[in-house]
Amino acid sequence: MIVASLAAVQAASLVLVALFGTMVVLARDPLRQVVVNGAYGLLLVILFLVFQAPDVALSMLVVSTVGYPPILLVAIARERSPGPEQGSEEDG
């Protein structure tokens, strides 16, 4: 009974990870992709916990939800911010 319910939870976790992985790839807007990637990371954490790998789950939690999204958001903000105008510096 417990083995069957554990197999169902494992299968559901695998399906959700596959679905969200596809959603990350199909997201066109970079900000939406960052958000979906964060949710994908949380689902991977749950998957690793279901498959009894808590050390990998903890590492994935730190990287995918705490470290990676802020770095991407800063990179996107820097890319979208107006930089110095070209031609405004004098060639010497």
C-alpha positions in Angstrom: 0.0 0.0 0.0 2.7 2.5 1.0 4.9 1.4 -2.0 2.0 2.1 -4.4 1.4 5.5 -3.0 5.1 6.4 -3.1 5.3 5.3 -6.7 2.3 7.5 -7.5 4.0 10.5 -5.8 7.2 9.8 -7.7 5.4 9.5 -11.0 3.4 12.8 -10.3 6.7 14.5 -9.4 8.4 13.3 -12.6 5.4 14.5 -14.7 5.4 17.9 -13.1 9.1 18.3 -13.6 8.8 17.4 -17.2 5.9 19.8 -17.7 7.6 22.7 -16.0 10.9 22.0 -17.9 9.0 22.3 -21.1 7.4 25.5 -19.9 10.8 27.0 -19.2 11.9 26.3 -22.7 8.7 27.7 -24.3 8.6 30.9 -22.2 9.5 33.8 -24.6 9.7 36.7 -22.1 12.9 36.6 -20.0 11.2 37.7 -16.8 8.5 35.1 -17.2 11.2 32.5 -17.9 13.0 33.4 -14.6 9.8 33.0 -12.7 9.0 29.6 -14.3 12.6 28.5 -13.8 12.2 29.3 -10.1 9.1 27.1 -9.9 10.9 24.4 -11.9 13.7 24.5 -9.4 11.3 24.1 -6.5 9.7 21.1 -8.3 13.2 19.6 -8.7 13.7 20.1 -4.9 10.5 18.2 -4.3 11.5 15.5 -6.7 14.8 15.0 -5.0 13.1 14.8 -1.6 10.7 12.2 -3.0 13.6 10.1 -4.3 15.3 10.5 -0.9 18.2 12.7 -1.8 18.0 15.5 0.7 21.6 16.7 0.2 21.0 17.2 -3.5 17.6 18.8 -2.7 19.2 21.3 -0.4 21.9 22.2 -3.0 19.2 22.6 -5.6 17.1 24.8 -3.3 20.0 27.2 -2.7 21.0 27.4 -6.4 17.7 27.4 -8.2 15.6 29.5 -5.9 18.0 31.7 -4.0 21.0 32.2 -6.2 20.1 31.9 -9.8 17.0 34.1 -10.2 18.4 37.3 -8.7 21.5 37.0 -10.9 19.3 36.6 -14.0 17.1 39.5 -12.9 20.2 41.8 -12.4 21.6 40.8 -15.8 18.3 41.5 -17.5 18.0 44.8 -15.8 21.5 45.8 -16.8 20.9 44.8 -20.3 17.6 46.7 -20.6 18.9 49.9 -18.9 20.0 52.7 -21.1 23.8 52.9 -21.3 25.9 55.9 -22.2 25.1 57.2 -25.7 27.5 56.2 -28.4 29.4 59.1 -29.9 29.1 61.3 -26.8 32.8 60.6 -25.8 35.4 62.6 -27.7 38.0 60.6 -29.5 41.4 61.8 -28.4 
